[in-house]
Amino acid sequence: QFAETGGGLVQPGGSLRLSCVASGFDFNMRSMAWYRQTSGTERELIAGITNRDDVKYEDSVSGRFTISRDNARNTAYLQMNRLKPGDTGVYYCNMRPHSATWGQGTRVTVSA
């Protein structure tokens, strides 16, 4: 299971930090990722981190978002800086590749 928090309303150029507490599997051994679903689109992978802390980003967030993890807390994070209106959506975390079970996500709205 996944419990995402940290979303909200932010102005363009602002920052948010998302958190995801995971349970029900061996978090230390699994790659994790953040996924985003914007209005009218499929859920897409935007940032991933392996169990060895290797990271990879989708082009639109590279250089602005940072994924990290705390294995002691079974928690993944997504630091989002220089947010744009196009970042608006619902953010989910999951394993990579993802499991069939998703959390409720956390909504991020970037608007003036």
Backbone bond lengths (Angstrom), bond angles and torsions (degrees), N, CA, C in turn:
res aa  C-N    CA-C-N  psi(-1)  N-CA   C-N-CA  omega(-1)  CA-C   N-CA-C  phi
1 Q - - - 1.457 - - 1.504 110.33 -
2 F 1.331 113.53 156.75 1.462 119.72 -176.21 1.525 108.96 -135.15
3 A 1.317 116.67 134.12 1.458 121.76 179.02 1.517 108.49 -125.56
4 E 1.331 115.73 105.33 1.456 121.42 -177.07 1.525 110.13 -95.95
5 T 1.309 115.79 140.07 1.459 122.08 176.80 1.517 109.59 -143.46
6 G 1.327 115.69 167.70 1.453 120.74 172.19 1.516 115.56 109.17
7 G 1.327 117.46 -5.39 1.451 119.39 179.43 1.518 112.00 -72.81
8 G 1.316 115.21 176.28 1.454 120.56 179.32 1.510 111.64 163.54
9 L 1.318 114.61 -168.37 1.459 122.11 178.70 1.525 108.18 -98.50
10 V 1.315 116.14 130.04 1.462 120.74 -179.30 1.518 108.74 -142.33
11 Q 1.308 115.96 149.45 1.460 120.56 178.01 1.529 110.36 -77.59
12 P 1.307 117.04 154.63 1.476 119.25 174.26 1.528 110.77 -53.88
13 G 1.326 114.70 137.42 1.453 120.41 -176.63 1.509 114.06 91.04
14 G 1.317 116.69 -10.10 1.451 120.95 -178.57 1.516 112.99 -82.11
15 S 1.343 115.11 -175.59 1.461 122.00 -176.56 1.523 110.80 -132.72
16 L 1.312 114.53 152.40 1.456 122.94 171.66 1.518 108.50 -143.75
17 R 1.331 115.91 153.62 1.459 121.02 173.46 1.523 108.65 -123.27
18 L 1.307 115.06 118.41 1.453 121.17 178.26 1.524 110.05 -94.34
19 S 1.322 115.35 146.22 1.459 121.67 176.29 1.515 109.76 -125.91
20 C 1.321 115.70 150.54 1.457 121.01 178.44 1.517 108.50 -141.19
21 V 1.318 116.26 115.08 1.458 120.96 174.73 1.519 108.02 -94.87
22 A 1.322 115.14 124.18 1.456 121.27 -176.86 1.516 110.38 -107.89
23 S 1.314 116.14 151.81 1.465 120.57 178.74 1.518 109.32 -152.79
24 G 1.330 115.10 161.42 1.456 120.08 174.81 1.512 115.63 92.84
25 F 1.306 116.80 2.70 1.463 120.29 177.28 1.526 107.90 -154.51
26 D 1.325 115.65 171.75 1.459 120.21 -178.55 1.527 109.03 -81.44
27 F 1.313 115.30 91.01 1.474 121.36 -174.29 1.523 111.37 -55.90
28 N 1.317 116.63 -40.37 1.470 120.48 -175.41 1.523 112.95 -59.11
29 M 1.331 116.07 -26.49 1.453 119.82 -171.44 1.523 113.21 -96.38
30 R 1.335 116.92 -6.34 1.454 119.24 -171.17 1.512 112.25 -111.44
31 S 1.343 114.82 144.19 1.454 119.84 167.80 1.521 108.46 -70.95
32 M 1.319 115.78 144.38 1.455 121.83 179.96 1.529 109.55 -122.31
33 A 1.304 115.45 161.42 1.458 119.44 -179.26 1.522 110.51 -153.71
34 W 1.294 113.96 158.01 1.466 121.97 169.86 1.524 108.13 -107.79
35 Y 1.329 113.94 138.64 1.445 121.94 -179.64 1.530 107.98 -123.96
36 R 1.312 115.20 152.75 1.465 119.71 -178.10 1.519 109.01 -131.99
37 Q 1.324 115.16 137.63 1.461 120.40 174.54 1.514 108.13 -122.90
38 T 1.319 115.20 113.97 1.449 120.36 176.45 1.523 108.77 -96.84
39 S 1.327 116.28 169.48 1.462 120.97 -174.36 1.524 110.53 -58.68
40 G 1.318 116.22 123.79 1.454 120.61 175.03 1.505 115.99 78.48
41 T 1.339 117.18 10.56 1.459 119.03 -179.26 1.524 111.15 -123.56
42 E 1.314 114.58 164.44 1.457 120.09 174.16 1.529 109.40 -73.98
43 R 1.299 115.47 157.31 1.458 120.58 174.70 1.528 108.33 -66.23
44 E 1.324 117.25 130.44 1.461 120.86 -177.25 1.520 110.50 -123.73
45 L 1.310 114.97 146.95 1.462 120.69 176.89 1.526 108.44 -78.04
46 I 1.324 117.47 129.53 1.462 120.03 -179.08 1.525 112.87 -117.53
47 A 1.317 118.35 -21.85 1.464 120.55 179.71 1.523 109.17 -157.02
48 G 1.322 116.03 137.84 1.448 120.33 179.16 1.511 111.16 -134.52
49 I 1.337 115.29 152.79 1.459 121.07 178.02 1.523 107.95 -141.45
50 T 1.324 116.17 131.02 1.457 119.86 179.02 1.529 110.07 -82.35
51 N 1.323 115.46 176.06 1.467 118.88 177.06 1.525 111.39 -72.90
52 R 1.316 116.43 -6.63 1.464 121.33 174.65 1.529 111.78 -105.18
53 D 1.336 115.82 12.01 1.466 122.58 177.28 1.532 113.73 70.45
54 D 1.316 118.25 20.17 1.463 119.99 169.22 1.525 107.30 -75.94
55 V 1.319 116.45 134.46 1.465 119.89 -174.83 1.529 110.49 -120.78
56 K 1.326 114.16 155.87 1.452 121.03 177.60 1.523 107.70 -150.67
57 Y 1.355 115.56 143.82 1.455 120.48 -175.65 1.519 111.08 -129.68
58 E 1.319 114.04 148.86 1.455 120.10 170.18 1.530 107.27 -70.55
59 D 1.331 116.50 148.08 1.468 120.19 -170.74 1.532 113.16 -56.38
60 S 1.321 117.55 -37.18 1.466 119.08 -173.24 1.529 112.96 -70.40
61 V 1.336 117.60 -16.81 1.471 119.57 -179.04 1.524 111.86 -113.37
62 S 1.325 117.33 -9.37 1.461 120.54 -178.94 1.528 110.56 -58.91
63 G 1.323 115.83 132.17 1.453 120.96 -179.48 1.521 113.83 89.38
64 R 1.326 117.13 -11.77 1.472 121.12 179.06 1.529 111.89 -117.20
65 F 1.314 117.23 -33.19 1.465 122.01 -177.46 1.530 109.43 -107.96
66 T 1.326 115.47 148.56 1.462 121.26 176.64 1.514 109.13 -133.79
67 I 1.333 115.95 123.72 1.461 120.96 176.62 1.522 108.66 -97.59
68 S 1.318 115.89 143.21 1.458 120.50 177.38 1.525 108.24 -150.34
69 R 1.330 115.40 173.36 1.447 119.77 -178.97 1.513 110.53 -147.73
70 D 1.316 115.34 152.27 1.463 122.52 174.30 1.522 106.19 -126.09
71 N 1.315 116.48 100.02 1.462 120.32 -175.61 1.527 111.95 -65.45
72 A 1.308 117.83 -29.93 1.462 120.38 179.41 1.526 111.64 -66.47
73 R 1.318 116.63 -25.37 1.467 122.14 -178.98 1.530 112.72 -108.08
74 N 1.331 117.26 4.28 1.474 120.72 -176.61 1.528 110.85 50.25
75 T 1.314 116.11 43.51 1.452 120.95 -173.15 1.518 111.37 -129.29
76 A 1.310 114.81 136.83 1.462 122.08 172.25 1.520 108.39 -111.67
77 Y 1.318 114.70 149.87 1.465 120.54 -177.69 1.523 110.17 -127.70
78 L 1.326 115.12 155.75 1.457 120.87 170.96 1.518 107.37 -137.31
79 Q 1.305 115.64 108.07 1.464 121.45 174.75 1.519 107.72 -87.36
80 M 1.305 115.73 122.04 1.466 121.05 -176.29 1.523 108.82 -117.35
81 N 1.312 116.27 117.96 1.461 122.50 179.15 1.517 110.05 -117.24
82 R 1.331 115.53 162.55 1.481 122.13 177.72 1.528 109.74 48.83
83 L 1.301 115.45 50.72 1.458 120.37 -177.17 1.519 111.68 -65.75
84 K 1.324 114.19 146.52 1.464 122.41 -178.84 1.531 109.32 -121.38
85 P 1.314 117.68 158.59 1.476 119.18 176.67 1.528 112.72 -55.37
86 G 1.321 117.15 -32.82 1.461 121.03 178.71 1.509 114.27 -67.57
87 D 1.334 117.72 -10.80 1.467 121.63 176.62 1.530 111.58 -83.47
88 T 1.309 116.75 -6.63 1.462 120.53 179.26 1.518 111.19 -59.60
89 G 1.318 116.14 133.28 1.453 120.34 179.85 1.511 110.84 164.34
90 V 1.312 115.40 -172.19 1.460 121.79 175.52 1.520 107.84 -104.32
91 Y 1.309 115.72 130.28 1.459 122.38 -175.84 1.525 109.80 -107.28
92 Y 1.318 115.15 133.12 1.451 122.46 -179.54 1.526 109.58 -126.20
93 C 1.312 115.61 150.92 1.456 118.14 167.69 1.519 108.28 -113.74
94 N 1.302 115.14 157.86 1.453 121.81 179.63 1.509 106.66 -168.15
95 M 1.312 115.10 175.06 1.450 119.00 172.88 1.535 108.44 -71.56
96 R 1.333 113.67 170.20 1.450 119.47 173.00 1.516 107.79 -130.35
97 P 1.345 119.32 117.71 1.451 126.14 -4.79 1.532 110.81 -63.73
98 H 1.336 114.73 155.80 1.450 118.10 -170.61 1.524 112.28 -74.81
99 S 1.333 114.42 152.07 1.447 120.64 173.17 1.524 109.21 -81.95
100 A 1.316 115.92 173.44 1.467 120.71 179.61 1.522 112.05 -77.06
101 T 1.338 116.64 -15.53 1.456 121.01 -177.63 1.513 110.28 -96.18
102 W 1.317 115.65 127.84 1.463 121.43 178.69 1.527 110.31 -118.69
103 G 1.317 115.62 151.42 1.453 120.32 171.84 1.524 110.34 -79.89
104 Q 1.323 115.31 -173.30 1.464 119.87 -179.86 1.505 112.50 -79.72
105 G 1.327 116.75 -14.70 1.451 120.19 -178.78 1.517 111.35 77.77
106 T 1.317 114.50 171.83 1.462 120.84 176.18 1.528 107.73 -132.90
107 R 1.317 115.28 132.46 1.470 119.55 -173.74 1.516 110.83 -87.15
108 V 1.322 114.80 133.97 1.468 122.85 175.88 1.522 107.79 -118.42
109 T 1.319 115.81 126.32 1.455 121.27 177.12 1.517 108.52 -122.88
110 V 1.325 115.35 121.23 1.461 120.57 179.42 1.525 107.35 -110.53
111 S 1.312 114.68 109.75 1.459 119.19 -174.85 1.512 109.67 -157.04
112 A 1.338 114.66 146.60 1.456 119.69 174.90 1.529 110.69 -81.28
